[in-house]
Amino acid sequence: MSRIGNLAAKRLLEFRGYKSLMFPPTWVTGQYRFFERNNEPYVTFMHDFSHRHAAIAAGLG
């Protein structure tokens, strides 16, 4: 998946004059984080970078 993203960023976007920055899949950089809900601790998998929020900030979704 990283290879496909890198090829898309370099060959499709930069070839057409756009700037691009490829992020690796989020499961590579994600970490477990501990939270509390209703006074009971639980573990969830949170990513360091949200592609969904980046797309919204860029006006794409």
C-alpha positions in Angstrom: 0.0 0.0 0.0 2.9 2.4 0.8 4.4 1.7 -2.6 1.1 2.4 -4.5 0.7 5.6 -2.5 4.2 6.7 -3.3 3.8 6.0 -7.0 0.5 7.9 -7.1 2.1 10.9 -5.3 5.1 11.0 -7.5 3.9 10.0 -10.9 0.3 11.2 -11.0 0.4 14.4 -8.9 3.9 15.8 -9.1 4.1 15.0 -12.9 1.1 17.3 -13.4 2.7 20.1 -11.4 1.1 19.5 -8.0 3.0 19.2 -4.7 2.4 16.0 -2.9 3.3 14.4 0.4 2.6 10.7 0.9 1.8 9.4 4.4 2.3 5.8 5.2 -0.7 3.7 6.2 -1.9 4.8 9.6 -1.7 1.4 11.2 2.1 1.6 10.9 2.3 4.7 13.1 -0.7 4.1 15.4 -0.4 3.4 19.1 -2.6 2.0 21.8 -4.0 4.7 24.1 -5.9 4.3 27.4 -9.2 6.1 28.1 -11.9 6.0 30.7 -15.6 5.7 30.0 -18.1 5.5 32.8 -15.2 5.2 35.3 -14.0 2.0 33.5 -10.7 2.1 31.7 -10.5 0.7 28.2 -7.9 0.6 25.4 -8.5 1.8 21.9 -6.3 2.1 18.8 -5.8 5.7 17.9 -3.8 6.9 14.9 -1.3 9.7 14.9 -2.7 11.2 11.7 -6.3 11.4 10.6 -6.7 11.1 6.8 -10.4 11.9 7.2 -9.8 15.2 9.0 -7.1 16.1 6.6 -9.5 15.6 3.6 -12.1 17.8 5.3 -9.6 20.5 6.1 -8.5 20.4 2.4 -12.1 20.8 1.3 -12.3 17.3 -0.2 -15.1 15.8 1.9 
